């Protein structure tokens, strides 16, 4: 049986995404890397943003954008991923006018580089960029302008967080990022991570502040846990990271 907190989160999600809600939201899944891709759109202007696209599912995402009658402005990456190649470059070809976006601190190529505090707009709405390094130096969290939802990449997962043992990761930095940039959002703010490995789709700030087994620890205890995870190397890292340093930017075919 789902916990009461999870039932509240699911109810909040249904309220946000029901017909007539101002922000159109679609959550898609790529099974190999367990990656979530998010499509956000303005129902009036039809402008849209795609967060964390995956190369293998970029054609699916482009098809959905067209079916919904949207115009994709940006294909945005929360960081330089190590477990999949971004679909940003292919989407630029499939949907002319789409620009690739990533944090300047990622060191990766893109059409547009974001700084902490900058916003990207789609119709009446905007996503605020909150630097949340620690998993990588260039990680960011995107927060909808009404603070109703946050797209946390790998910085904060549902009952977990991104690892800190490669790509210049730092456990202390990640702990501070989550507590200062994400846990300061309203408690009912919905949390949408870049991955989930257990079938969960959404959480809230309040849930993670009280139930996340890692981030409810003290900073020093958190560092000890992260330093002793002993996780295997991501299978696609040797291919994904070099490709993603180009952020999928490709010259559209003539």
Secondary structure as the mmCIF struct_conf table of DSSP 4:
data_model
#
loop_
_struct_conf.conf_type_id
_struct_conf.id
_struct_conf.beg_label_comp_id
_struct_conf.beg_label_asym_id
_struct_conf.beg_label_seq_id
_struct_conf.end_label_comp_id
_struct_conf.end_label_asym_id
_struct_conf.end_label_seq_id
HELX_RH_AL_P HELX_RH_AL_P1 UNK A 4 UNK A 17
BEND BEND1 UNK A 18 UNK A 18
TURN_TY1_P TURN_TY1_P1 UNK A 19 UNK A 20
BEND BEND2 UNK A 22 UNK A 22
STRN STRN1 UNK A 23 UNK A 30
TURN_TY1_P TURN_TY1_P2 UNK A 31 UNK A 34
STRN STRN2 UNK A 35 UNK A 42
TURN_TY1_P TURN_TY1_P3 UNK A 43 UNK A 45
STRN STRN3 UNK A 47 UNK A 51
BEND BEND3 UNK A 52 UNK A 52
STRN STRN4 UNK A 54 UNK A 54
HELX_RH_3T_P HELX_RH_3T_P1 UNK A 55 UNK A 57
HELX_RH_AL_P HELX_RH_AL_P2 UNK A 58 UNK A 67
TURN_TY1_P TURN_TY1_P4 UNK A 68 UNK A 69
STRN STRN5 UNK A 71 UNK A 76
BEND BEND4 UNK A 78 UNK A 79
BEND BEND5 UNK A 82 UNK A 84
STRN STRN6 UNK A 86 UNK A 86
BEND BEND6 UNK A 87 UNK A 87
HELX_RH_AL_P HELX_RH_AL_P3 UNK A 88 UNK A 94
BEND BEND7 UNK A 95 UNK A 95
TURN_TY1_P TURN_TY1_P5 UNK A 96 UNK A 97
STRN STRN7 UNK A 99 UNK A 103
HELX_RH_3T_P HELX_RH_3T_P2 UNK A 104 UNK A 106
BEND BEND8 UNK A 111 UNK A 111
STRN STRN8 UNK A 112 UNK A 114
TURN_TY1_P TURN_TY1_P6 UNK A 116 UNK A 117
STRN STRN9 UNK A 119 UNK A 122
TURN_TY1_P TURN_TY1_P7 UNK A 123 UNK A 124
STRN STRN10 UNK A 125 UNK A 131
BEND BEND9 UNK A 134 UNK A 136
TURN_TY1_P TURN_TY1_P8 UNK A 137 UNK A 138
STRN STRN11 UNK A 140 UNK A 144
TURN_TY1_P TURN_TY1_P9 UNK A 145 UNK A 146
BEND BEND10 UNK A 147 UNK A 148
STRN STRN12 UNK A 149 UNK A 153
TURN_TY1_P TURN_TY1_P10 UNK A 154 UNK A 155
BEND BEND11 UNK A 156 UNK A 156
STRN STRN13 UNK A 157 UNK A 157
TURN_TY1_P TURN_TY1_P11 UNK A 158 UNK A 159
STRN STRN14 UNK A 160 UNK A 160
BEND BEND12 UNK A 165 UNK A 166
TURN_TY1_P TURN_TY1_P12 UNK A 167 UNK A 168
HELX_RH_AL_P HELX_RH_AL_P4 UNK A 171 UNK A 177
HELX_RH_PI_P HELX_RH_PI_P1 UNK A 178 UNK A 182
TURN_TY1_P TURN_TY1_P13 UNK A 183 UNK A 184
BEND BEND13 UNK A 185 UNK A 185
TURN_TY1_P TURN_TY1_P14 UNK A 187 UNK A 188
STRN STRN15 UNK A 190 UNK A 193
BEND BEND14 UNK A 194 UNK A 194
STRN STRN16 UNK A 195 UNK A 195
BEND BEND15 UNK A 197 UNK A 199
STRN STRN17 UNK A 203 UNK A 204
HELX_RH_AL_P HELX_RH_AL_P5 UNK A 205 UNK A 211
TURN_TY1_P TURN_TY1_P15 UNK A 213 UNK A 216
BEND BEND16 UNK A 217 UNK A 217
HELX_RH_AL_P HELX_RH_AL_P6 UNK A 219 UNK A 227
TURN_TY1_P TURN_TY1_P16 UNK A 228 UNK A 228
HELX_LH_PP_P HELX_LH_PP_P1 UNK A 231 UNK A 234
TURN_TY1_P TURN_TY1_P17 UNK A 235 UNK A 236
HELX_RH_AL_P HELX_RH_AL_P7 UNK A 237 UNK A 244
TURN_TY1_P TURN_TY1_P18 UNK A 245 UNK A 248
HELX_LH_PP_P HELX_LH_PP_P2 UNK A 251 UNK A 253
#
